[in-house]
Amino acid sequence: MLQNIHSILIGLTEEGDAEERSTALAYGLSLARTAGAHVTVQAASLKLTVTHAFISTFAEGLVAAENRRLDALAHSVAETSHRAAAASGVACTTQAPHLGYTALVKSFTSLARTHDLTVLDSEPISLAVDRGLIEAVLTDSGRPLIIVPQGCEVFAGERIIVAWDGSAKAARALNDALPFLRAASQVEVVSVTGEKDLTNTVPGAEIAPHLARHGVKVNVLSLPVQDGDVAETLRNHARLTRADMIVMGAYVHSRLRQMMLGGTTQSLLKDCPVPLFMSY
């Protein structure tokens, strides 16, 4: 059983896309059941706003009708989430705020600070609303985040990879993930070499005794970078070892810089074969 995880926040954003399907709810409830944790589900809807000076009364009515539809959909998702939690034996509180983008991000980030961790769906599109929530939780909540890829509806934590580059952010993520690492049967601290200079950082072999003192069964591994791509190296290793989770520290820059430079964080946010546990 996972220890010291008592409150989990699950975020769902209703944007009216009928084809969009969340796996964060099922995964989060499965995780909560394993940890014996309380769940808060925020099923938010994005409020559409317009500048009244440039639209007709008819168009304004259409926007108002769409806002009512989105609000109703979010409340329906909240009710469905509450029923799913009850069926799983998980204590659950739900919210369904209808807010503009800036207020929605601020509200959700503030709520994340009052929970042990947050669970969100992955979002490959860097300018999407859900990606904005991911980045806001990472940089502004002070809490760890699990990003769940499509199709991963059941929590598993037997085999965990810790992406280790010896940095402060990697150390923060590792310590935040200790409840998961203690419960795992196999933990690999993986350093990817050849992409950047790691000579002045803390090597994986030196963090291993710290983990062992916390009761973590750990192996230390060094992998050569594949084609200069750290993220792809980690993805391939996760698939090869059939890992259940990757733990890593997040590096978040401005949106413009992200799009120009890419980077390991951006690449794994876009495509990760397993749930991604991140701290900033």
C-alpha positions as CSV (number, residue, x, y, z in Angstrom):
1,M,0.0,0.0,0.0
2,L,1.2,3.5,-0.8
3,Q,1.9,5.5,2.3
4,N,1.7,9.3,3.0
5,I,-0.6,10.0,0.0
6,H,-3.9,11.1,1.5
7,S,-5.4,13.5,-1.0
8,I,-5.4,13.4,-4.8
9,L,-6.6,16.1,-7.2
10,I,-7.9,14.9,-10.6
11,G,-8.4,17.6,-13.2
12,L,-10.8,17.2,-16.1
13,T,-11.5,20.1,-18.6
14,E,-14.7,20.1,-20.7
15,E,-14.2,21.8,-24.0
16,G,-17.1,20.3,-25.8
17,D,-15.1,17.8,-27.8
18,A,-17.2,14.6,-27.9
19,E,-14.2,12.5,-29.1
20,E,-12.0,13.6,-26.2
21,R,-11.8,10.9,-23.6
22,S,-10.1,11.1,-20.2
23,T,-8.1,8.3,-18.7
24,A,-6.9,10.5,-15.7
25,L,-10.1,9.8,-13.8
26,A,-9.9,6.0,-14.0
27,Y,-6.2,6.1,-13.2
28,G,-6.6,8.6,-10.4
29,L,-9.4,6.5,-8.8
30,S,-7.3,3.4,-9.1
31,L,-4.4,5.2,-7.5
32,A,-6.6,6.5,-4.7
33,R,-8.0,3.1,-4.0
34,T,-4.4,1.7,-3.7
35,A,-3.3,4.6,-1.4
36,G,-6.6,4.8,0.6
37,A,-6.7,8.5,-0.3
38,H,-9.5,11.0,-0.7
39,V,-10.1,12.4,-4.2
40,T,-11.1,15.8,-5.4
41,V,-12.3,15.9,-9.0
42,Q,-12.4,19.3,-10.7
43,A,-14.5,19.0,-13.9
44,A,-14.0,22.5,-15.2
45,S,-15.5,24.0,-18.3
46,L,-13.8,26.8,-20.3
47,K,-15.9,29.9,-20.4
48,L,-16.0,31.5,-23.9
49,T,-15.7,35.3,-23.9
50,V,-16.1,37.9,-26.6
51,T,-15.7,41.6,-27.0
52,H,-19.3,42.9,-27.2
53,A,-18.4,45.9,-29.3
54,F,-17.6,43.7,-32.3
55,I,-20.4,41.1,-32.3
56,S,-24.1,41.0,-33.0
57,T,-26.8,40.2,-30.5
58,F,-27.3,37.0,-32.4
59,A,-23.7,36.0,-32.1
60,E,-23.7,36.9,-28.4
61,G,-26.6,34.6,-27.9
62,L,-24.8,31.8,-29.6
63,V,-21.8,32.2,-27.3
64,A,-24.1,32.3,-24.2
65,A,-25.8,29.1,-25.4
66,E,-22.5,27.4,-25.9
67,N,-21.4,28.4,-22.4
68,R,-24.5,27.0,-20.9
69,R,-23.9,23.7,-22.9
70,L,-20.3,23.5,-21.7
71,D,-21.3,24.2,-18.1
72,A,-24.0,21.5,-18.2
73,L,-21.4,19.0,-19.7
74,A,-19.0,19.7,-16.9
75,H,-21.6,19.2,-14.2
76,S,-22.5,15.9,-15.9
77,V,-18.8,14.8,-15.8
78,A,-18.6,15.8,-12.1
79,E,-21.7,13.7,-11.3
80,T,-20.3,10.7,-13.4
81,S,-17.0,11.0,-11.5
82,H,-18.7,11.0,-8.2
83,R,-20.6,7.8,-9.1
84,A,-17.4,6.2,-10.4
85,A,-15.6,7.0,-7.2
86,A,-18.5,5.6,-5.1
87,A,-18.4,2.4,-7.1
88,S,-14.7,2.1,-6.5
89,G,-15.1,2.7,-2.8
90,V,-13.2,6.0,-2.9
91,A,-14.2,9.1,-0.9
92,C,-14.7,11.9,-3.4
93,T,-15.5,15.6,-3.6
94,T,-16.4,17.2,-7.0
95,Q,-16.4,20.7,-8.4
96,A,-17.6,22.0,-11.7
97,P,-16.4,25.6,-12.1
98,H,-17.2,27.5,-15.3
99,L,-14.3,30.0,-15.8
100,G,-12.3,31.9,-18.3
101,Y,-8.8,30.5,-19.1
102,T,-6.8,32.7,-16.7
103,A,-9.2,32.2,-13.8
104,L,-9.5,28.4,-14.5
105,V,-5.7,28.0,-14.4
106,K,-5.4,30.1,-11.2
107,S,-8.2,28.2,-9.5
108,F,-6.9,24.8,-10.4
109,T,-3.3,25.7,-9.4
110,S,-4.5,27.0,-6.0
111,L,-6.5,23.8,-5.4
112,A,-3.5,21.7,-6.3
113,R,-1.5,23.2,-3.4
114,T,-4.0,21.7,-1.0
115,H,-3.5,18.1,-2.2
116,D,-0.6,15.7,-2.0
117,L,-0.4,15.3,-5.8
118,T,-2.4,16.0,-9.0
119,V,-3.4,13.7,-11.8
120,L,-4.0,15.1,-15.3
121,D,-4.4,13.6,-18.8
122,S,-1.4,14.0,-21.2
123,E,-1.7,16.7,-23.8
124,P,0.5,16.5,-26.9
125,I,-0.5,20.0,-28.2
126,S,1.7,22.6,-26.6
127,L,-0.9,25.5,-26.9
128,A,-3.9,23.5,-25.7
129,V,-5.8,24.4,-22.5
130,D,-4.8,21.1,-20.8
131,R,-1.1,21.7,-21.5
132,G,-1.5,25.1,-19.9
133,L,-2.9,23.4,-16.8
134,I,0.0,20.9,-16.7
135,E,2.6,23.7,-16.9
136,A,0.8,25.8,-14.3
137,V,0.7,22.9,-11.8
138,L,4.3,22.1,-12.4
139,T,5.6,25.6,-11.9
140,D,3.1,27.2,-9.5
141,S,1.6,24.6,-7.2
142,G,4.6,23.3,-5.3
143,R,3.2,19.8,-5.6
144,P,4.1,16.8,-7.8
145,L,2.0,15.9,-10.8
146,I,1.3,12.6,-12.6
147,I,0.5,12.9,-16.3
148,V,-1.4,10.0,-17.7
149,P,-1.2,8.8,-21.3
150,Q,-4.3,7.7,-23.2
151,G,-5.3,4.1,-22.4
152,C,-3.6,3.9,-19.0
153,E,-6.6,3.5,-16.7
154,V,-5.2,1.3,-13.9
155,F,-2.5,2.4,-11.5
156,A,0.6,0.2,-11.4
157,G,3.9,0.9,-9.6
158,E,5.9,-2.2,-9.5
159,R,8.7,-1.1,-11.9
160,I,9.7,2.6,-11.8
161,I,12.4,4.5,-13.7
162,V,13.9,7.6,-12.1
163,A,15.5,9.9,-14.7
164,W,18.6,11.2,-12.9
165,D,20.9,14.0,-14.0
166,G,22.1,15.0,-10.6
167,S,20.3,18.3,-10.6
168,A,18.2,19.9,-7.9
169,K,15.0,19.3,-9.9
170,A,15.8,15.6,-10.2
171,A,16.5,15.4,-6.5
172,R,13.1,17.2,-5.8
173,A,11.2,14.8,-8.0
174,L,12.9,11.7,-6.5
175,N,12.1,12.8,-2.9
176,D,8.5,13.7,-3.9
177,A,8.1,10.2,-5.4
178,L,9.4,8.3,-2.3
179,P,5.9,6.8,-1.5
180,F,5.9,5.2,-4.9
181,L,9.5,4.2,-4.8
182,R,9.2,2.5,-1.4
183,A,6.2,0.5,-2.7
184,A,7.9,-0.6,-5.9
185,S,9.6,-3.9,-6.4
186,Q,12.1,-2.5,-8.9
187,V,13.5,1.0,-9.1
188,E,16.1,2.0,-11.6
189,V,18.0,5.3,-11.3
190,V,18.9,6.0,-14.9
191,S,21.4,8.5,-16.1
192,V,21.6,9.3,-19.8
193,T,25.1,10.1,-20.8
194,G,26.5,11.9,-23.9
195,E,23.9,14.6,-24.2
196,K,25.3,17.1,-21.6
197,D,28.2,17.3,-19.2
198,L,27.3,15.5,-15.9
199,T,30.8,15.6,-14.3
200,N,29.8,18.3,-11.8
201,T,26.5,16.8,-10.8
202,V,25.7,14.2,-8.2
203,P,26.0,10.7,-9.8
204,G,23.3,8.1,-9.5
205,A,25.6,5.9,-7.4
206,E,25.7,8.6,-4.7
207,I,21.9,8.9,-4.5
208,A,21.4,5.2,-4.2
209,P,22.4,4.9,-0.5
210,H,19.8,7.7,0.3
211,L,17.1,5.6,-1.3
212,A,18.3,2.4,0.4
213,R,17.9,4.1,3.8
214,H,14.3,4.8,2.8
215,G,13.7,1.2,2.1
216,V,13.9,1.5,-1.7
217,K,15.2,-1.4,-3.7
218,V,17.3,0.4,-6.2
219,N,19.6,-0.3,-9.2
220,V,21.8,2.3,-10.8
221,L,22.1,2.4,-14.6
222,S,23.9,4.6,-17.1
223,L,22.6,4.6,-20.7
224,P,24.3,6.2,-23.7
225,V,22.0,8.8,-25.4
226,Q,20.3,7.6,-28.6
227,D,20.7,9.9,-31.5
228,G,21.2,12.9,-29.1
229,D,17.7,12.5,-27.7
230,V,17.4,11.9,-24.0
231,A,13.6,11.6,-24.1
232,E,13.6,8.9,-26.8
233,T,16.3,7.1,-24.8
234,L,14.1,7.1,-21.7
235,R,11.0,6.1,-23.8
236,N,12.8,3.2,-25.3
237,H,14.1,2.0,-22.0
238,A,10.6,2.2,-20.4
239,R,9.2,0.1,-23.2
240,L,12.1,-2.4,-23.0
241,T,11.8,-2.9,-19.2
242,R,8.0,-2.7,-19.2
243,A,8.1,0.1,-16.6
244,D,5.0,1.4,-14.9
245,M,6.2,5.0,-14.4
246,I,8.9,7.5,-15.1
247,V,9.9,9.9,-12.4
248,M,11.8,13.1,-13.4
249,G,12.3,16.8,-12.6
250,A,10.7,19.3,-15.0
251,Y,12.4,22.0,-16.9
252,V,9.9,24.6,-17.9
253,H,10.8,27.7,-20.0
254,S,8.6,30.3,-21.8
255,R,6.3,28.9,-24.5
256,L,8.3,30.5,-27.2
257,R,11.5,28.9,-25.9
258,Q,9.9,25.6,-25.6
259,M,8.7,25.6,-29.2
260,M,12.2,26.7,-30.4
261,L,14.3,24.4,-28.3
262,G,12.1,21.4,-27.5
263,G,13.9,19.5,-24.7
264,T,13.4,16.4,-22.7
265,T,10.5,17.8,-20.6
266,Q,8.6,19.0,-23.7
267,S,9.3,15.8,-25.6
268,L,8.0,13.5,-22.8
269,L,5.0,15.8,-22.2
270,K,4.2,15.2,-25.9
271,D,4.8,11.5,-25.9
272,C,5.4,9.2,-23.0
273,P,4.4,5.5,-23.0
274,V,3.8,5.3,-19.2
275,P,2.5,7.7,-16.6
276,L,5.0,10.5,-16.0
277,F,5.6,11.7,-12.3
278,M,7.0,15.2,-12.4
279,S,8.1,17.9,-9.9
280,Y,9.6,21.3,-10.6
